[in-house]
Each structure stands twice: as C-alpha cells, then as structure tokens.
C-alpha cells in the first residue's frame, strides 16, 4: 500500500522558531511569528500540494483561527489538496456539522477530511459553553458521530440520547464522497468511540514500541466492533542532506528557548486532562531539555514549549525515510507532518524524503503523472550525440 502524507497549516502563526500553543497554552515563540493570513497559509497549501502531500491538517481551539472558515477559503487557491478540518463535537449541532461537511464536499469537489477532537482541557471547553467532564465528552462524541454518520447514509434520524437529541433530522443532499473521519485519543474513554466511528485512528509520535502497543489495543477494540481501522501518526520533522545538519537545526531551535519559557509552558500542560498530552510530557520528563532523544531519530524538543504533538523525526533524508518505514511496519499508513517554518520544511521533506520513499516503492505522487514533479540526475546530459560515421 502506498503511504499517504499530509502537511499542517499553522493557523496560530508560523516562524523560524518553535511556535507554541494548544492544550490550554497560549501561542508564543522565541522569535518573530508570521501571521496566519490566507495569503501565507495559501503559500504553504500550494507548496504542499505541489510537493505531493495529499492533505493538510488544520487545528482547532481558542489559540488558532477557525478551521472550517480558513480551509473553505484555501480551497480557492488550491486544486487537489484535501483539508483535514479539526472540529469539536461539543460546539456544533450534529445535523449542522453533517450539512456543513456535505456542502464542503460539493463546493470543494470532494476535498474534505474530518478530524474529530473531543477536547482534553475543561477550562477551554467551558469558555465555549461546554461544562461536561472528559468522560462525558467522549460519550457525547459517540452520540454525535452516530447521528452524523447516519445522516450521511441518507437516513432520517431521531435520537434521544443522554447528551444529544434530534427529531427526524435528514440531509437534503448527501456528501459525495463521505469524508473520512480521523480520531485521536489515548484514554480508556476514547478507545471504544474511536473503534466504532473512526476511519483513521491517529496517535502522536511516541517511540515505536509504545505506538505498536497502542495500535494493537485499538485494532482489538475495532475487531470487537466488527470493524477494521487505518492508522496514522502525527509528527514534526527536521530533515536535511546530512544528519549533522538536521541535528544542528534541532539544537538551534531549542537554544532559542529559555528555561523560564519551558517552565511556564510545562506548568500549563501539567494541568491537561489529555492522556496523550501526559504521555508526551513523560518523554521529556516534564521539561528536561538535556535528554531529548527518546528513540533513534525521534526528538522530544518540540513538546517543551508546544502542546499536543511534541516529537520530531530528525536526521538525514535517508534516516527519516527509514524511520517512516519503521512506523509503516507497525501498520501506520498515514503521516501528518509539520516543521518550523512550515513553508521551508515542507520543501526539505518533500524534495528530500519523498523521492527516497518513491524509489523504495512506498509512495507515489497523488497528482496525475503529467503534473507530478520530475526527478532528474543533476547535470546529466539530456541528449548524447552519436559519433560520426568513419569516412
């Protein structure tokens, strides 16, 4: 199976330093932040499309721009790129969400993917008017997805659940195709919901042994529900022509972060209710900047000042390709990647790693063959003149 790669749209801002934010932590960076304008995000989206990324994840939360609106605008400046729109079920009616997805699919010609985010921070949820506890939020997410997926099948839906009620809900026009549902969650409350309703289960970038354990857990839950899931992983990436160059860049990023910034961010993240966030923090001991390589080519430095995905693949293009193949060997088929700055790092990965994976038969460009970039040998002659015949 060809691996699928997605990039990330930094709707909280971008820069040459790690831009923090998420999971109850305000956006911040050691240096200047590039504003997340449609013009700049459009540059990233068009570059990702040209390089061969199939889609782009857009986050959700009070710390970033709205994902639905931003992605709808960006469909106008791209042609093939799909948009993995993150959204929170507690903030929107399931019938309206199903209708919005259907509209997006028609207007974008089938370029919507959905990332369901239940929400791991009660303080942020309350700011949006949601006062349920974490386990109740997952139960509501299950009810929400039951309604949405039933509507997408063309059913007339009446439900009287513990959290959501609808009466004779029906869509006048169905989405074509039905968007895939991506779902992450490491807690015991998250697992059964993901197993029953997701198409792609997502994990953050933990060491391979931990990822393997999590995927086996989810595969078992899905099998018990009579389903089979695809698996994806969310990682940052620092890929260069040589390993030394890549690790120097990782070092530069962390040198720009002072201890007070780390202390402040980790204090906020320690209050998170997210099991996945707890596992991210464990990788660097809650803020220890001195031992950040947690597996071969896996670096936990990003998580010192950023909530959510906190690890990066660091190394030469070939080493990064090797690690991707290692995760693929566990069953991962989709990779959602990012890097600072997102515009430049998309090119480092897209022109450095993807051609190696293509040569190994693990990836092919999603564009039609005539439109895909061509890899050529540098300075190779395009025509060899035949020697003149002897007279």
N, C-alpha and C positions, 0 to 999 in steps of 0.2 A: 504494500500500500504506500502511495506517495504521501510523504509528510506534508502537513499544512502549516503555514507560518502566518501569523498576524502581528502587526505592529501596535503601537499605543499612541493615542492622541492626548498630549499633556494639557488638558483644559484647565489646569490650575497654574499654568505657566511653565516655561522651559528655561534652560540655561546651560552654561558650561560647568556648573556645579550641580551637586545633588539638590533637587528641589523637593523639599519635604512636604508633608501634608497627609491628610486622611486619618481615619480611625481616631477622631477627636483631636487631632493635632493640626494647628493652623499652618497654612502654607508659609514656607520660609526657605532661604538659601544663603550660602556664604557669599554669593556674588550677585550680579545683576540677573533679573528674571525677564525673559522675553514674554511679553503679554500674549495670552492665548486668543489672538484675534482670528477671525475667519481667514484672513489673508495668510497669516503664518501657519495656522493649522492646515490650510489648504496646501501650502508648500510641502508639509510633511505627508499629507494624504496622497498627493500626486506622486511624490517620490516613492512612497511605499508601494503604490500601485505599479509604477514603472519597474521597480526592482523585483517584484514577484511576490510580495506579501498579498495574501488573499483577503485579509480583512484588517480592521483596526479597532481595538478596544477603546471605549470612551468611559471614564469613571463616573460615579455618581456621588453626591454628597454636598454638604454646605460649603465645602472647601474648594469647589470647582464649578465651572459653568454647567448648565443643564445639558445632559447628554442628548436627549431627544431633539431639542431645538438645534444644537450645534451640528449634529450628524445630518439632520434634514438639510441644513444649509450646505454642508460639504458634499452632498450628493450632486450638487450643481457644478462642482469644479472637478469631479472625478468621473470615470466611466465604468470601471469594473469593480473597484474596491468595495468590499462589504463593510458594514458598520456594526460592530458588536456593542450594542447600546446597553449600558448598565442601568438598571432601574430597581426601585424598591417597592414591592407589592403593597406595603402599608400606606403608601402615599397616593394611590390612584385606584379607581374602581376597576375591577377585573374586566367588566364589559367594555369600559372605555379603553383599557390597555389593549384588549383584543382588537378593537376597532382601529386604534392608532397603528398597531402592527400591520393590520390589513391595508390601511391607507399607505403606510410607508412602503410596503412591498409593491403596491401598484405604481406609486409615483417614482420609485427608485428602480423599477424593473427587477425586483427580487433581491435587493442588496441588504436586507436586514437580518441580523442575528441578535439574540437577546441574552443578556447576562443578568440573571436574577440575583439580587443582593438583598438578603433578608435584613441585614443591619446588625452589627455587633456592638453598637455604642448607644446605650439607652438615653444618655444626655442629648445626643444629636437627634435621636428619634423623637424625643419629647419636644424638641424645638420645632419639629414638623407636625406636632399634634398627635403623636403616636405614643401611648403610655403603656403598651403591653410589655411584659418581660420577654427575655430572649427565647425561652422555650415556646411561649405562646406565639411569638412572631413566626417561628418555624411552622407551628401548627396552622397559623393563618396563611402562610405561604403555600402550604399544601392545598388548602381550600381554594386559594386564589388560582393556582395552576390547574386545578381540577376544572374550574369554571372556564378559564381561558382556553384550555386545550379542547374542551367540549364544544365551545363556540367555534373554534377553528375547524372542527369536524362538521359544522353545519347544523348542530343540534340546537333545539330550543331548550334553554337551561333554566331550571328552577332549583334553587338550593336554599336550605335553611340551616346553615352551619353555626358553629359556636362563635365565629368571628365575622362571617360574610353571609349576606343574604341577597339573592336576586330572584326576580319573578318573571318567568317567560322571556328571558333575555335571548336575543338572536341577532346575528350579523346579517345585514342585507347583502354584503359582498365578502367573500372569504379570501384570505390571503393565499396567493399563489406565487411561489411555494410557501408552505407553512414554515415560518422561521425556526431554526434550531434553537433550543433552549440550553444555555450554558449555566452551570450551577456549581458554586464552590461552598465548602463548609466542612469543618473537621470535627464538629461536636456530635455527640450521640443523637441530639435532636435533629441535626441537619441530614444525617445519613439516609434515613428512610425516605425523606422528601426528595432528596436528590435521586435516589434509586428509582423512585416511582415516576418522576416527571421530567428529569433532565435528559437531553440527548448527549451532552458532553459534560462530564464531571471534571472540574478544574481543581488542581492543587497548586499551592505556591512551591517555590523551588527549594525543597529540602534535599538533603543527601539521598542518593539513590535507594539505599536500604529503607529509609523512612518512607519515601514515596512508594516503593514496592509494597510495603505493609499497608499503606492507606488504600492503594488501588485494589489489593486483594480483598480488603474489607468492603469496599464499595461494590466490587464485582459480585461478592457473595450476597449483599443486600439486593442488588439488581436481579440476580438469578432467582432469589426467593420471590421477587415481584414479577417474575416471568419476563424480564427484560434484559437487554444487553446494552451497555453504555460504551461510548467512545471516551477517551481520556485526554485531557490537555494539561499543560503546565504553564505557569506564569513566572517569567524570569526577566531580569535585566541582562545586558550583555555588554562586554568590553572586548572586542575582537580586533586584533592588529596583525600586521605582517609577521611579527615575531612575538613570542611570549614576553620577552623583556619589555617591549613597547607597551603591551597590554597591562602588565603589572605596574609599570611606571604611571600609566594613566589612572589605575585604581589608587595608587599611592597619592597622586596629586589630588584626586577627589577627596580623600579622607584627610589629607593635610590641611585642606581648606576649612575643615570643620573643627571648631574649638570644643574643649571639654564641657563648657557651660551649655553650649547648644545641645550636645548629646545628653547631658543630664536633664535638661528641660524637656526634650522630646521623649526620653525614656520614662520620665515621671508621668507624662501624659499617657503614653502607651501602656504603662503598667496598670492603668485603670480600665483597659479594654476588656470587654466580656467575650471577645472573639478567641476561640480555641486556636484558630490558625495564627492569630497575632501572638498568642502566648508561645506557640512553637517557633515562630520567627525570632522572638526575643531570646529564647533559650539558646539559639545558635550562637549568639554573641555574648551570652551571659548577662543580658540586661544592660549592655552598654560598654563592654570591654573592647577597646579599639586595638588591642595588641595581638589578638589571636583570631583573625577573621577568616582564615581559610578553613572551611568546615568539611570539605571533601575535595578531591582533585579538581582544580579549576573552578571551584564553587566558593564565592567570596561573599561574606555577610555584611560588608561595609555599608551598603545602601540602607539597611534596616536600622542603622544607628540613628538616622535622622528622618526616616520616612516610614509612615505607617503602611500596612499591607505588605505587598511583595517586597522582600528585603534582601534578596540574594541575586548575585550576578554570575554568569559564566564569564571567566576571564582567561584569556590565553591567545595563542596564535589561531589563525583561521582553522587550521587543521585540528588543533586541540579542541576548539569549540565544537567543530563538526563531530569529533569523537565523542564528546560528552552528550551531544544531542542524540547520537546513535545509541549511546548507553541508556538514556531515558527511553528512547524508542523501543529498546529491547525489553523494557518493563511493560510496554503496552501504550505508551504515550504516542499519539498521532498528531496532536495539535500543539503548537508552541506559540504562546503570546509573549512577545519580547518588547523591550524598551531599552533606552540608554540616553545618557546625557552628553550633549544635547540630542534630542530625538531626530532632528534633521540629519546631522552629520553621522550619528551612529547607525542610522538606517542604511547609509551607503557603505560604511565599514562592513556591516554584516551582509548586506545584500550583494555586494561585489566581492566580498572575501570568502564568506562561508557557504552561501547558497550554491555557487558554482562547484564547490567541492562535493556538496551533497548531491548535486545533479550528476557529477561524474561517477559517484558511487551508486547511482540508481535509486536514491532515496527521495528525490524531489524533482519536480518539473515545474516550469513557469506556468502559471494559470492562464496567461494570455494566449491567444491564437499564435501559432508558430511564426507567422509572418510579422507579428508585432513584438515578440519577445526579444530582449537584448541578445546580441550575438557575442559569444566568447571567441576571441581570436588570439593567436600567438603573437606576442609583441614583436614588431619589426619584421615579421615574416613576409617574404615577397608574395605578392598576390598572383604573379604570373612568372613562370620560368620559360625563358625563350629557348626553343630547340636549337642545337648547334647547326650551323650552316652545313649543307652537304659539301663534301670534297669535290673540287672541280678537276 
